[in-house]
Each structure stands twice: as structure tokens, then as C-alpha cells.
């Protein structure tokens, strides 16, 4: 047999043995599988390489109450509902708002953030201060969020759908769009972190977003357990403490 062939077979054999012996990541039994999207501070985001935020802390406290380990996966926002429908994740913790359409596909806890108004973010020199000023304008929305649905109902507006708040801000500061419409809770952390004097943020009257956890319809018992704990946390001040910590 050719010497090179023998050497090659030996290498393949060694690699096969390494793969077989390599320990497989062990997932603790009875884990709660949580899907999130780490592009939505203060609800969920990466800090120093670790997932954190209001929703991450909330689901962690819930898991502690249930005495169950967590397995949290960061994934695209658009994929969260599908993953939960298919039973690949149990819970969505990603600043999610209940809508009639989503309620057909998921089970929701009571909302723990309510009346979070929509905000128009624009450059000062655009002189945009009312919803009516957006007529004929290019307006950025974050794809999949309720502000997108709200703006779809507004007449004579060209929507630009982007994935993140930072992309939206970049679009208005570089002149690609005239304004960005989002929930106040989504834009406030960005504006606190980045001082941009040329930007103005104006609330839209009589609008409000809400945030809740969503649970796969394949896990109705888990949904009831989490709902009971969210209600308990609302009554005992736990959620109020988290809101204060995350400036919500």
C-alpha cells in the first residue's frame, strides 16, 4: 500500500477517535429553553460577552422559583415565534408584545411593561414633531416590532425596515431616512449611551406598547406556572425593582 495512503488512513483514524471521545455538551435535565434576540436593550443585550437585561433577569428569577435550569439561545427576532411554535424553545424573552396574531400562535403572560409610548426620532433640522409630519417621508422601523405595524397603518409613508436600533439611528444621521419610529423603552438606552445633540425624540400621543413573556403552546403547564410567578412578582415588588434597575 502506498505510504501516503497509510499515513492518511492513520490520521483519519486518530481524528475519528478524538471525535468519539470528545465530551458532548451536557444540557441539564428539565431545562427551560429560552429564545431571545440580543439587539433590544434594556430588555436583552450582550454586555462584556454575557447576555443581560430586564427580560434575562426576569426569566432567570422565574427559573429559580421553578428550581429549573435555563438554556438561553440568542437568535434572530424573526425566528423566535417559529422556534416556539415548533417546540424548539419553550419561552421567548425578548421584549415581545402580544398581538392578536401572535396570541393565536403563542401563550402570553400578563404584560409587565405597559403604556410604553411610540417615539419619533429625527434630526432637529427636519422639524418633525408630530405624526402628521411624517407624510411623504422615509421612516425607519425595526422589523417585527409593533411600531412597524403601527406605521403600516399611516398614510403616505415610505417604510424602511431595519433589524436594530443602531442601524435605524445610522440611517437617519446619514440621510438615508427622515425619521425612526420605535417604542420609548427601545430608544432611551441608546440615547443615554450615545449623546447625539442633532437628534430629537418626540412621543406620539395616545400610543403605547406592552411587553410580556411568550410561551410555546406545546407547554401549557409551563405557561401557567410562569404566568403565576409573573403575577406574584408584580404584586410583591420584584418587577418594580427590576424596572427601576433598568430605567423602565
FIKOLZA-1660 file (N, C-alpha, C; in steps of 0.1 Angstrom, whole numbers, plus 5000, padded with zeros to 4 digits):
% residues 248
   i   px   py   pz ch aa at
   1 5009 4988 5000  A  X  N
   1 5000 5000 5000  A  X CA
   1 5009 5012 5000  A  X  C
   2 5005 5022 4993  A  X  N
   2 5012 5035 4992  A  X CA
   2 5014 5041 5006  A  X  C
   3 5027 5046 5009  A  X  N
   3 5030 5051 5022  A  X CA
   3 5021 5063 5026  A  X  C
   4 5018 5071 5016  A  X  N
   4 5010 5083 5019  A  X CA
   4 4996 5079 5022  A  X  C
   5 4991 5069 5016  A  X  N
   5 4977 5064 5019  A  X CA
   5 4976 5059 5033  A  X  C
   6 4987 5051 5037  A  X  N
   6 4987 5046 5051  A  X CA
   6 4987 5057 5061  A  X  C
   7 4995 5068 5058  A  X  N
   7 4996 5079 5068  A  X CA
   7 4982 5086 5068  A  X  C
   8 4976 5088 5057  A  X  N
   8 4963 5094 5056  A  X CA
   8 4952 5086 5064  A  X  C
   9 4952 5073 5063  A  X  N
   9 4943 5064 5070  A  X CA
   9 4945 5065 5085  A  X  C
  10 4958 5066 5089  A  X  N
  10 4961 5067 5103  A  X CA
  10 4956 5081 5109  A  X  C
  11 4957 5091 5101  A  X  N
  11 4952 5105 5106  A  X CA
  11 4937 5104 5107  A  X  C
  12 4930 5098 5097  A  X  N
  12 4916 5097 5098  A  X CA
  12 4911 5089 5110  A  X  C
  13 4919 5078 5113  A  X  N
  13 4915 5070 5125  A  X CA
  13 4917 5078 5138  A  X  C
  14 4928 5086 5139  A  X  N
  14 4930 5093 5151  A  X CA
  14 4920 5104 5153  A  X  C
  15 4916 5111 5142  A  X  N
  15 4905 5121 5142  A  X CA
  15 4892 5115 5147  A  X  C
  16 4889 5103 5141  A  X  N
  16 4876 5097 5145  A  X CA
  16 4876 5093 5160  A  X  C
  17 4887 5088 5165  A  X  N
  17 4888 5085 5179  A  X CA
  17 4886 5098 5188  A  X  C
  18 4892 5109 5183  A  X  N
  18 4891 5122 5191  A  X CA
  18 4877 5127 5191  A  X  C
  19 4870 5125 5179  A  X  N
  19 4856 5130 5179  A  X CA
  19 4847 5122 5188  A  X  C
  20 4850 5108 5188  A  X  N
  20 4842 5099 5196  A  X CA
  20 4844 5102 5211  A  X  C
  21 4856 5105 5215  A  X  N
  21 4860 5107 5229  A  X CA
  21 4857 5121 5233  A  X  C
  22 4855 5131 5224  A  X  N
  22 4853 5145 5228  A  X CA
  22 4840 5146 5235  A  X  C
  23 4840 5151 5247  A  X  N
  23 4828 5152 5255  A  X CA
  23 4817 5161 5249  A  X  C
  24 4805 5156 5249  A  X  N
  24 4793 5163 5243  A  X CA
  24 4788 5172 5254  A  X  C
  25 4785 5185 5250  A  X  N
  25 4779 5194 5259  A  X CA
  25 4767 5189 5266  A  X  C
  26 4767 5188 5279  A  X  N
  26 4756 5182 5286  A  X CA
  26 4746 5193 5289  A  X  C
  27 4733 5191 5285  A  X  N
  27 4722 5200 5289  A  X CA
  27 4715 5194 5301  A  X  C
  28 4715 5202 5312  A  X  N
  28 4708 5197 5324  A  X CA
  28 4694 5192 5321  A  X  C
  29 4690 5181 5327  A  X  N
  29 4676 5177 5325  A  X CA
  29 4666 5187 5331  A  X  C
  30 4654 5187 5325  A  X  N
  30 4644 5196 5330  A  X CA
  30 4647 5211 5327  A  X  C
  31 4656 5214 5318  A  X  N
  31 4660 5227 5314  A  X CA
  31 4648 5235 5308  A  X  C
  32 4647 5248 5310  A  X  N
  32 4638 5256 5303  A  X CA
  32 4646 5262 5291  A  X  C
  33 4641 5260 5279  A  X  N
  33 4648 5265 5267  A  X CA
  33 4642 5279 5264  A  X  C
  34 4650 5289 5264  A  X  N
  34 4646 5303 5262  A  X CA
  34 4652 5308 5250  A  X  C
  35 4644 5314 5241  A  X  N
  35 4649 5322 5229  A  X CA
  35 4649 5336 5232  A  X  C
  36 4659 5343 5227  A  X  N
  36 4660 5358 5229  A  X CA
  36 4666 5364 5216  A  X  C
  37 4666 5377 5215  A  X  N
  37 4673 5384 5205  A  X CA
  37 4681 5395 5212  A  X  C
  38 4694 5395 5212  A  X  N
  38 4702 5404 5220  A  X CA
  38 4705 5417 5213  A  X  C
  39 4695 5422 5206  A  X  N
  39 4696 5435 5199  A  X CA
  39 4686 5445 5205  A  X  C
  40 4681 5443 5217  A  X  N
  40 4670 5451 5222  A  X CA
  40 4672 5455 5237  A  X  C
  41 4683 5463 5239  A  X  N
  41 4684 5469 5253  A  X CA
  41 4673 5478 5256  A  X  C
  42 4668 5479 5269  A  X  N
  42 4674 5472 5281  A  X CA
  42 4668 5459 5283  A  X  C
  43 4660 5454 5274  A  X  N
  43 4653 5441 5277  A  X CA
  43 4663 5429 5275  A  X  C
  44 4671 5429 5265  A  X  N
  44 4680 5418 5263  A  X CA
  44 4692 5423 5254  A  X  C
  45 4704 5421 5258  A  X  N
  45 4715 5425 5251  A  X CA
  45 4728 5419 5257  A  X  C
  46 4739 5420 5249  A  X  N
  46 4752 5415 5254  A  X CA
  46 4759 5426 5261  A  X  C
  47 4765 5423 5273  A  X  N
  47 4774 5432 5279  A  X CA
  47 4786 5424 5284  A  X  C
  48 4798 5428 5280  A  X  N
  48 4810 5420 5283  A  X CA
  48 4809 5405 5280  A  X  C
  49 4803 5403 5268  A  X  N
  49 4802 5389 5263  A  X CA
  49 4791 5381 5270  A  X  C
  50 4783 5387 5279  A  X  N
  50 4773 5380 5286  A  X CA
  50 4759 5385 5283  A  X  C
  51 4749 5377 5281  A  X  N
  51 4735 5381 5280  A  X CA
  51 4730 5387 5293  A  X  C
  52 4724 5399 5291  A  X  N
  52 4718 5405 5303  A  X CA
  52 4706 5414 5299  A  X  C
  53 4700 5421 5308  A  X  N
  53 4688 5429 5305  A  X CA
  53 4677 5425 5314  A  X  C
  54 4666 5433 5313  A  X  N
  54 4654 5432 5321  A  X CA
  54 4648 5418 5319  A  X  C
  55 4646 5414 5307  A  X  N
  55 4639 5401 5304  A  X CA
  55 4648 5389 5308  A  X  C
  56 4661 5391 5306  A  X  N
  56 4670 5380 5310  A  X CA
  56 4670 5378 5325  A  X  C
  57 4670 5389 5333  A  X  N
  57 4670 5388 5347  A  X CA
  57 4656 5382 5352  A  X  C
  58 4645 5387 5345  A  X  N
  58 4632 5382 5349  A  X CA
  58 4631 5367 5347  A  X  C
  59 4635 5362 5335  A  X  N
  59 4633 5347 5333  A  X CA
  59 4643 5339 5342  A  X  C
  60 4654 5345 5346  A  X  N
  60 4663 5339 5355  A  X CA
  60 4657 5337 5369  A  X  C
  61 4650 5348 5373  A  X  N
  61 4644 5347 5386  A  X CA
  61 4632 5337 5386  A  X  C
  62 4625 5336 5375  A  X  N
  62 4614 5327 5373  A  X CA
  62 4619 5313 5374  A  X  C
  63 4630 5310 5367  A  X  N
  63 4636 5297 5367  A  X CA
  63 4641 5293 5381  A  X  C
  64 4646 5302 5388  A  X  N
  64 4650 5300 5402  A  X CA
  64 4637 5296 5411  A  X  C
  65 4626 5303 5408  A  X  N
  65 4614 5299 5415  A  X CA
  65 4609 5285 5412  A  X  C
  66 4611 5281 5399  A  X  N
  66 4607 5268 5395  A  X CA
  66 4617 5257 5398  A  X  C
  67 4629 5262 5402  A  X  N
  67 4640 5253 5405  A  X CA
  67 4644 5245 5393  A  X  C
  68 4644 5252 5381  A  X  N
  68 4648 5245 5369  A  X CA
  68 4659 5253 5362  A  X  C
  69 4669 5246 5356  A  X  N
  69 4680 5253 5349  A  X CA
  69 4675 5260 5336  A  X  C
  70 4682 5270 5331  A  X  N
  70 4679 5277 5319  A  X CA
  70 4689 5273 5308  A  X  C
  71 4684 5273 5296  A  X  N
  71 4693 5272 5284  A  X CA
  71 4688 5283 5275  A  X  C
  72 4696 5294 5274  A  X  N
  72 4692 5306 5267  A  X CA
  72 4699 5306 5253  A  X  C
  73 4692 5309 5242  A  X  N
  73 4698 5309 5229  A  X CA
  73 4695 5323 5223  A  X  C
  74 4705 5330 5218  A  X  N
  74 4704 5342 5210  A  X CA
  74 4701 5339 5196  A  X  C
  75 4690 5344 5190  A  X  N
  75 4687 5341 5176  A  X CA
  75 4680 5353 5170  A  X  C
  76 4677 5352 5157  A  X  N
  76 4671 5363 5150  A  X CA
  76 4657 5365 5156  A  X  C
  77 4653 5378 5156  A  X  N
  77 4640 5381 5162  A  X CA
  77 4629 5374 5153  A  X  C
  78 4630 5374 5140  A  X  N
  78 4620 5368 5132  A  X CA
  78 4618 5353 5134  A  X  C
  79 4629 5347 5139  A  X  N
  79 4628 5332 5141  A  X CA
  79 4622 5328 5154  A  X  C
  80 4621 5337 5163  A  X  N
  80 4617 5333 5177  A  X CA
  80 4603 5326 5177  A  X  C
  81 4593 5333 5170  A  X  N
  81 4579 5327 5171  A  X CA
  81 4579 5313 5165  A  X  C
  82 4586 5312 5153  A  X  N
  82 4586 5299 5146  A  X CA
  82 4592 5288 5155  A  X  C
  83 4603 5291 5162  A  X  N
  83 4610 5282 5170  A  X CA
  83 4601 5278 5182  A  X  C
  84 4594 5287 5188  A  X  N
  84 4585 5284 5199  A  X CA
  84 4573 5275 5194  A  X  C
  85 4568 5279 5182  A  X  N
  85 4557 5271 5176  A  X CA
  85 4561 5256 5174  A  X  C
  86 4573 5254 5170  A  X  N
  86 4578 5241 5167  A  X CA
  86 4583 5234 5179  A  X  C
  87 4583 5241 5191  A  X  N
  87 4586 5234 5203  A  X CA
  87 4601 5233 5205  A  X  C
  88 4609 5241 5197  A  X  N
  88 4624 5240 5199  A  X CA
  88 4628 5249 5210  A  X  C
  89 4620 5259 5214  A  X  N
  89 4622 5267 5226  A  X CA
  89 4609 5268 5233  A  X  C
  90 4610 5269 5246  A  X  N
  90 4599 5269 5255  A  X CA
  90 4593 5283 5257  A  X  C
  91 4602 5293 5258  A  X  N
  91 4599 5307 5262  A  X CA
  91 4606 5317 5253  A  X  C
  92 4599 5327 5250  A  X  N
  92 4605 5339 5243  A  X CA
  92 4607 5350 5253  A  X  C
  93 4619 5354 5256  A  X  N
  93 4622 5366 5265  A  X CA
  93 4629 5376 5256  A  X  C
  94 4622 5385 5250  A  X  N
  94 4629 5394 5240  A  X CA
  94 4621 5407 5238  A  X  C
  95 4616 5412 5249  A  X  N
  95 4608 5425 5247  A  X CA
  95 4596 5423 5238  A  X  C
  96 4589 5412 5239  A  X  N
  96 4579 5409 5229  A  X CA
  96 4565 5415 5233  A  X  C
  97 4558 5420 5224  A  X  N
  97 4545 5425 5226  A  X CA
  97 4534 5415 5221  A  X  C
  98 4524 5413 5229  A  X  N
  98 4513 5404 5225  A  X CA
  98 4504 5412 5214  A  X  C
  99 4501 5405 5203  A  X  N
  99 4492 5410 5193  A  X CA
  99 4482 5399 5190  A  X  C
 100 4471 5402 5185  A  X  N
 100 4461 5391 5182  A  X CA
 100 4467 5380 5173  A  X  C
 101 4475 5384 5164  A  X  N
 101 4481 5373 5155  A  X CA
 101 4490 5364 5163  A  X  C
 102 4499 5370 5171  A  X  N
 102 4508 5363 5179  A  X CA
 102 4501 5354 5190  A  X  C
 103 4490 5359 5195  A  X  N
 103 4482 5352 5205  A  X CA
 103 4476 5339 5200  A  X  C
 104 4475 5338 5186  A  X  N
 104 4470 5326 5180  A  X CA
 104 4481 5315 5180  A  X  C
 105 4493 5320 5181  A  X  N
 105 4505 5311 5179  A  X CA
 105 4512 5308 5192  A  X  C
 106 4510 5317 5202  A  X  N
 106 4518 5316 5215  A  X CA
 106 4509 5319 5227  A  X  C
 107 4514 5315 5238  A  X  N
 107 4507 5318 5251  A  X CA
 107 4515 5329 5257  A  X  C
 108 4508 5339 5263  A  X  N
 108 4515 5351 5268  A  X CA
 108 4512 5352 5283  A  X  C
 109 4522 5357 5291  A  X  N
 109 4520 5361 5304  A  X CA
 109 4513 5375 5305  A  X  C
 110 4508 5379 5316  A  X  N
 110 4503 5393 5317  A  X CA
 110 4515 5403 5314  A  X  C
 111 4511 5414 5307  A  X  N
 111 4522 5423 5304  A  X CA
 111 4527 5430 5317  A  X  C
 112 4541 5430 5317  A  X  N
 112 4547 5437 5329  A  X CA
 112 4553 5450 5326  A  X  C
 113 4553 5454 5313  A  X  N
 113 4556 5468 5308  A  X CA
 113 4544 5472 5300  A  X  C
 114 4538 5483 5304  A  X  N
 114 4526 5488 5297  A  X CA
 114 4528 5503 5294  A  X  C
 115 4520 5508 5284  A  X  N
 115 4519 5522 5281  A  X CA
 115 4533 5528 5278  A  X  C
 116 4541 5520 5271  A  X  N
 116 4554 5525 5266  A  X CA
 116 4552 5532 5253  A  X  C
 117 4552 5545 5252  A  X  N
 117 4547 5552 5240  A  X CA
 117 4557 5551 5229  A  X  C
 118 4551 5552 5217  A  X  N
 118 4560 5553 5205  A  X CA
 118 4566 5566 5204  A  X  C
 119 4578 5567 5198  A  X  N
 119 4586 5579 5198  A  X CA
 119 4590 5581 5183  A  X  C
 120 4590 5594 5179  A  X  N
 120 4595 5598 5166  A  X CA
 120 4610 5603 5168  A  X  C
 121 4619 5597 5163  A  X  N
 121 4633 5601 5164  A  X CA
 121 4638 5607 5151  A  X  C
 122 4643 5619 5151  A  X  N
 122 4647 5625 5138  A  X CA
 122 4658 5636 5141  A  X  C
 123 4664 5641 5131  A  X  N
 123 4673 5652 5132  A  X CA
 123 4666 5665 5135  A  X  C
 124 4671 5674 5143  A  X  N
 124 4665 5686 5146  A  X CA
 124 4661 5694 5134  A  X  C
 125 4670 5694 5124  A  X  N
 125 4668 5703 5113  A  X CA
 125 4656 5698 5103  A  X  C
 126 4651 5686 5107  A  X  N
 126 4640 5681 5099  A  X CA
 126 4626 5687 5103  A  X  C
 127 4626 5693 5115  A  X  N
 127 4614 5699 5120  A  X CA
 127 4602 5689 5121  A  X  C
 128 4605 5677 5125  A  X  N
 128 4594 5667 5127  A  X CA
 128 4590 5666 5141  A  X  C
 129 4578 5670 5145  A  X  N
 129 4574 5669 5158  A  X CA
 129 4560 5663 5160  A  X  C
 130 4553 5659 5149  A  X  N
 130 4540 5653 5150  A  X CA
 130 4539 5641 5140  A  X  C
 131 4530 5632 5143  A  X  N
 131 4528 5621 5134  A  X CA
 131 4525 5625 5120  A  X  C
 132 4517 5636 5119  A  X  N
 132 4513 5641 5106  A  X CA
 132 4525 5646 5098  A  X  C
 133 4536 5650 5105  A  X  N
 133 4548 5655 5098  A  X CA
 133 4555 5644 5090  A  X  C
 134 4551 5631 5092  A  X  N
 134 4558 5620 5086  A  X CA
 134 4552 5617 5072  A  X  C
 135 4542 5624 5068  A  X  N
 135 4536 5622 5055  A  X CA
 135 4546 5626 5044  A  X  C
 136 4548 5617 5034  A  X  N
 136 4557 5619 5024  A  X CA
 136 4572 5616 5027  A  X  C
 137 4574 5611 5040  A  X  N
 137 4588 5609 5044  A  X CA
 137 4592 5594 5044  A  X  C
 138 4605 5592 5045  A  X  N
 138 4610 5579 5046  A  X CA
 138 4612 5576 5061  A  X  C
 139 4606 5566 5066  A  X  N
 139 4606 5563 5081  A  X CA
 139 4611 5549 5083  A  X  C
 140 4621 5548 5092  A  X  N
 140 4626 5535 5096  A  X CA
 140 4618 5529 5108  A  X  C
 141 4616 5516 5107  A  X  N
 141 4610 5509 5118  A  X CA
 141 4619 5496 5119  A  X  C
 142 4619 5491 5131  A  X  N
 142 4626 5478 5134  A  X CA
 142 4616 5466 5130  A  X  C
 143 4621 5458 5121  A  X  N
 143 4613 5448 5115  A  X CA
 143 4608 5438 5126  A  X  C
 144 4595 5435 5126  A  X  N
 144 4589 5426 5135  A  X CA
 144 4583 5432 5148  A  X  C
 145 4586 5445 5151  A  X  N
 145 4582 5451 5163  A  X CA
 145 4568 5458 5160  A  X  C
 146 4561 5461 5171  A  X  N
 146 4548 5467 5170  A  X CA
 146 4548 5481 5163  A  X  C
 147 4558 5488 5165  A  X  N
 147 4559 5501 5158  A  X CA
 147 4558 5500 5143  A  X  C
 148 4563 5489 5138  A  X  N
 148 4562 5486 5124  A  X CA
 148 4548 5485 5120  A  X  C
 149 4540 5477 5128  A  X  N
 149 4526 5476 5125  A  X CA
 149 4518 5489 5125  A  X  C
 150 4522 5497 5136  A  X  N
 150 4516 5510 5137  A  X CA
 150 4518 5519 5125  A  X  C
 151 4531 5519 5121  A  X  N
 151 4534 5528 5109  A  X CA
 151 4528 5523 5096  A  X  C
 152 4526 5510 5095  A  X  N
 152 4520 5504 5083  A  X CA
 152 4506 5510 5081  A  X  C
 153 4500 5515 5092  A  X  N
 153 4486 5520 5091  A  X CA
 153 4486 5535 5087  A  X  C
 154 4498 5541 5087  A  X  N
 154 4498 5556 5085  A  X CA
 154 4499 5558 5070  A  X  C
 155 4492 5568 5065  A  X  N
 155 4491 5571 5050  A  X CA
 155 4504 5578 5045  A  X  C
 156 4507 5575 5033  A  X  N
 156 4517 5583 5026  A  X CA
 156 4531 5583 5033  A  X  C
 157 4534 5571 5038  A  X  N
 157 4547 5570 5045  A  X CA
 157 4555 5559 5038  A  X  C
 158 4568 5561 5035  A  X  N
 158 4576 5550 5029  A  X CA
 158 4584 5544 5041  A  X  C
 159 4582 5531 5043  A  X  N
 159 4588 5524 5054  A  X CA
 159 4602 5518 5050  A  X  C
 160 4612 5519 5058  A  X  N
 160 4624 5513 5057  A  X CA
 160 4626 5503 5069  A  X  C
 161 4626 5490 5066  A  X  N
 161 4627 5481 5077  A  X CA
 161 4641 5476 5080  A  X  C
 162 4646 5479 5092  A  X  N
 162 4660 5475 5096  A  X CA
 162 4659 5467 5109  A  X  C
 163 4670 5460 5112  A  X  N
 163 4669 5450 5122  A  X CA
 163 4671 5456 5136  A  X  C
 164 4680 5466 5138  A  X  N
 164 4684 5471 5151  A  X CA
 164 4682 5486 5152  A  X  C
 165 4682 5490 5165  A  X  N
 165 4681 5505 5168  A  X CA
 165 4693 5512 5162  A  X  C
 166 4705 5506 5164  A  X  N
 166 4717 5513 5159  A  X CA
 166 4717 5515 5144  A  X  C
 167 4712 5505 5137  A  X  N
 167 4710 5506 5122  A  X CA
 167 4701 5518 5119  A  X  C
 168 4690 5519 5126  A  X  N
 168 4680 5529 5124  A  X CA
 168 4686 5543 5126  A  X  C
 169 4693 5545 5137  A  X  N
 169 4699 5557 5140  A  X CA
 169 4709 5561 5129  A  X  C
 170 4717 5552 5125  A  X  N
 170 4726 5554 5114  A  X CA
 170 4719 5559 5102  A  X  C
 171 4708 5553 5099  A  X  N
 171 4700 5557 5087  A  X CA
 171 4696 5571 5087  A  X  C
 172 4691 5576 5099  A  X  N
 172 4686 5590 5099  A  X CA
 172 4698 5600 5100  A  X  C
 173 4709 5596 5106  A  X  N
 173 4720 5605 5108  A  X CA
 173 4728 5606 5094  A  X  C
 174 4727 5596 5086  A  X  N
 174 4734 5597 5073  A  X CA
 174 4724 5601 5061  A  X  C
 175 4712 5605 5065  A  X  N
 175 4703 5610 5055  A  X CA
 175 4696 5599 5046  A  X  C
 176 4697 5587 5050  A  X  N
 176 4690 5576 5043  A  X CA
 176 4675 5576 5046  A  X  C
 177 4672 5581 5058  A  X  N
 177 4658 5582 5062  A  X CA
 177 4655 5595 5069  A  X  C
 178 4642 5599 5070  A  X  N
 178 4639 5611 5077  A  X CA
 178 4636 5610 5091  A  X  C
 179 4631 5598 5095  A  X  N
 179 4628 5596 5109  A  X CA
 179 4628 5581 5113  A  X  C
 180 4628 5578 5126  A  X  N
 180 4627 5565 5131  A  X CA
 180 4616 5564 5141  A  X  C
 181 4607 5555 5140  A  X  N
 181 4596 5553 5150  A  X CA
 181 4598 5540 5157  A  X  C
 182 4598 5541 5170  A  X  N
 182 4600 5529 5179  A  X CA
 182 4594 5532 5193  A  X  C
 183 4594 5522 5201  A  X  N
 183 4590 5524 5215  A  X CA
 183 4600 5532 5223  A  X  C
 184 4595 5539 5233  A  X  N
 184 4604 5547 5241  A  X CA
 184 4614 5538 5248  A  X  C
 185 4610 5527 5253  A  X  N
 185 4619 5518 5260  A  X CA
 185 4630 5513 5252  A  X  C
 186 4628 5512 5239  A  X  N
 186 4638 5507 5230  A  X CA
 186 4649 5518 5227  A  X  C
 187 4645 5530 5226  A  X  N
 187 4654 5541 5221  A  X CA
 187 4661 5548 5233  A  X  C
 188 4655 5548 5245  A  X  N
 188 4661 5555 5256  A  X CA
 188 4675 5551 5260  A  X  C
 189 4677 5537 5261  A  X  N
 189 4691 5533 5265  A  X CA
 189 4701 5537 5254  A  X  C
 190 4698 5537 5241  A  X  N
 190 4707 5541 5231  A  X CA
 190 4711 5556 5233  A  X  C
 191 4701 5564 5235  A  X  N
 191 4703 5579 5236  A  X CA
 191 4711 5582 5248  A  X  C
 192 4709 5574 5259  A  X  N
 192 4717 5576 5271  A  X CA
 192 4732 5573 5269  A  X  C
 193 4734 5562 5261  A  X  N
 193 4747 5558 5259  A  X CA
 193 4755 5566 5248  A  X  C
 194 4747 5571 5238  A  X  N
 194 4753 5579 5228  A  X CA
 194 4747 5593 5227  A  X  C
 195 4755 5603 5231  A  X  N
 195 4750 5617 5231  A  X CA
 195 4751 5622 5217  A  X  C
 196 4739 5624 5211  A  X  N
 196 4738 5629 5197  A  X CA
 196 4730 5642 5197  A  X  C
 197 4736 5653 5198  A  X  N
 197 4729 5666 5200  A  X CA
 197 4720 5670 5188  A  X  C
 198 4723 5664 5177  A  X  N
 198 4715 5667 5165  A  X CA
 198 4702 5659 5164  A  X  C
 199 4699 5650 5174  A  X  N
 199 4687 5642 5174  A  X CA
 199 4677 5647 5183  A  X  C
 200 4664 5646 5180  A  X  N
 200 4653 5649 5189  A  X CA
 200 4644 5638 5189  A  X  C
 201 4638 5635 5200  A  X  N
 201 4629 5623 5202  A  X CA
 201 4616 5629 5207  A  X  C
 202 4605 5626 5200  A  X  N
 202 4592 5632 5203  A  X CA
 202 4581 5621 5205  A  X  C
 203 4575 5620 5217  A  X  N
 203 4564 5610 5219  A  X CA
 203 4552 5612 5210  A  X  C
 204 4546 5601 5205  A  X  N
 204 4534 5602 5198  A  X CA
 204 4522 5600 5207  A  X  C
 205 4514 5610 5209  A  X  N
 205 4503 5609 5219  A  X CA
 205 4493 5597 5216  A  X  C
 206 4488 5592 5227  A  X  N
 206 4478 5581 5226  A  X CA
 206 4483 5568 5220  A  X  C
 207 4495 5566 5222  A  X  N
 207 4501 5553 5217  A  X CA
 207 4508 5546 5229  A  X  C
 208 4509 5533 5229  A  X  N
 208 4516 5526 5239  A  X CA
 208 4518 5512 5236  A  X  C
 209 4530 5507 5239  A  X  N
 209 4534 5494 5237  A  X CA
 209 4534 5486 5250  A  X  C
 210 4534 5473 5249  A  X  N
 210 4534 5465 5262  A  X CA
 210 4543 5453 5259  A  X  C
 211 4549 5448 5270  A  X  N
 211 4559 5437 5269  A  X CA
 211 4555 5426 5278  A  X  C
 212 4557 5414 5273  A  X  N
 212 4554 5402 5281  A  X CA
 212 4563 5390 5277  A  X  C
 213 4563 5380 5285  A  X  N
 213 4569 5367 5281  A  X CA
 213 4559 5359 5272  A  X  C
 214 4565 5352 5263  A  X  N
 214 4556 5343 5255  A  X CA
 214 4561 5329 5257  A  X  C
 215 4551 5319 5257  A  X  N
 215 4555 5305 5259  A  X CA
 215 4549 5297 5248  A  X  C
 216 4556 5287 5244  A  X  N
 216 4551 5278 5234  A  X CA
 216 4538 5271 5238  A  X  C
 217 4528 5271 5228  A  X  N
 217 4516 5264 5230  A  X CA
 217 4517 5249 5233  A  X  C
 218 4529 5244 5231  A  X  N
 218 4531 5230 5234  A  X CA
 218 4534 5228 5249  A  X  C
 219 4535 5239 5256  A  X  N
 219 4539 5239 5270  A  X CA
 219 4529 5246 5279  A  X  C
 220 4516 5242 5278  A  X  N
 220 4506 5250 5286  A  X CA
 220 4508 5250 5301  A  X  C
 221 4513 5239 5307  A  X  N
 221 4515 5238 5321  A  X CA
 221 4526 5248 5325  A  X  C
 222 4537 5248 5317  A  X  N
 222 4548 5258 5320  A  X CA
 222 4542 5272 5318  A  X  C
 223 4534 5275 5309  A  X  N
 223 4528 5288 5307  A  X CA
 223 4521 5292 5319  A  X  C
 224 4513 5283 5325  A  X  N
 224 4505 5287 5337  A  X CA
 224 4515 5289 5349  A  X  C
 225 4525 5281 5350  A  X  N
 225 4535 5283 5361  A  X CA
 225 4542 5297 5360  A  X  C
 226 4546 5300 5348  A  X  N
 226 4553 5313 5346  A  X CA
 226 4543 5325 5348  A  X  C
 227 4531 5323 5343  A  X  N
 227 4521 5334 5345  A  X CA
 227 4519 5336 5360  A  X  C
 228 4518 5326 5368  A  X  N
 228 4515 5327 5382  A  X CA
 228 4527 5334 5388  A  X  C
 229 4539 5331 5384  A  X  N
 229 4551 5338 5390  A  X CA
 229 4552 5353 5386  A  X  C
 230 4549 5356 5373  A  X  N
 230 4549 5369 5369  A  X CA
 230 4539 5378 5377  A  X  C
 231 4527 5372 5379  A  X  N
 231 4517 5378 5387  A  X CA
 231 4522 5381 5401  A  X  C
 232 4528 5370 5407  A  X  N
 232 4534 5372 5420  A  X CA
 232 4545 5383 5421  A  X  C
 233 4553 5383 5411  A  X  N
 233 4564 5393 5410  A  X CA
 233 4558 5407 5408  A  X  C
 234 4547 5408 5402  A  X  N
 234 4540 5421 5400  A  X CA
 234 4535 5426 5413  A  X  C
 235 4530 5417 5421  A  X  N
 235 4524 5420 5434  A  X CA
 235 4534 5423 5445  A  X  C
 236 4545 5416 5445  A  X  N
 236 4554 5417 5456  A  X CA
 236 4566 5427 5454  A  X  C
 237 4565 5434 5443  A  X  N
 237 4575 5445 5440  A  X CA
 237 4588 5440 5433  A  X  C
 238 4589 5427 5429  A  X  N
 238 4601 5423 5422  A  X CA
 238 4602 5429 5409  A  X  C
 239 4591 5430 5401  A  X  N
 239 4591 5436 5388  A  X CA
 239 4594 5451 5389  A  X  C
 240 4588 5458 5399  A  X  N
 240 4590 5472 5401  A  X CA
 240 4605 5475 5404  A  X  C
 241 4612 5466 5411  A  X  N
 241 4626 5467 5414  A  X CA
 241 4634 5466 5401  A  X  C
 242 4630 5456 5393  A  X  N
 242 4637 5454 5380  A  X CA
 242 4635 5466 5371  A  X  C
 243 4623 5471 5371  A  X  N
 243 4621 5483 5362  A  X CA
 243 4630 5495 5367  A  X  C
 244 4631 5497 5380  A  X  N
 244 4639 5508 5385  A  X CA
 244 4654 5505 5381  A  X  C
 245 4658 5493 5382  A  X  N
 245 4672 5490 5379  A  X CA
 245 4675 5493 5364  A  X  C
 246 4666 5489 5355  A  X  N
 246 4668 5491 5341  A  X CA
 246 4662 5503 5335  A  X  C
 247 4657 5513 5344  A  X  N
 247 4652 5526 5339  A  X CA
 247 4640 5524 5330  A  X  C
 248 4631 5516 5334  A  X  N
 248 4619 5514 5326  A  X CA
 248 4607 5519 5334  A  X  C
% end
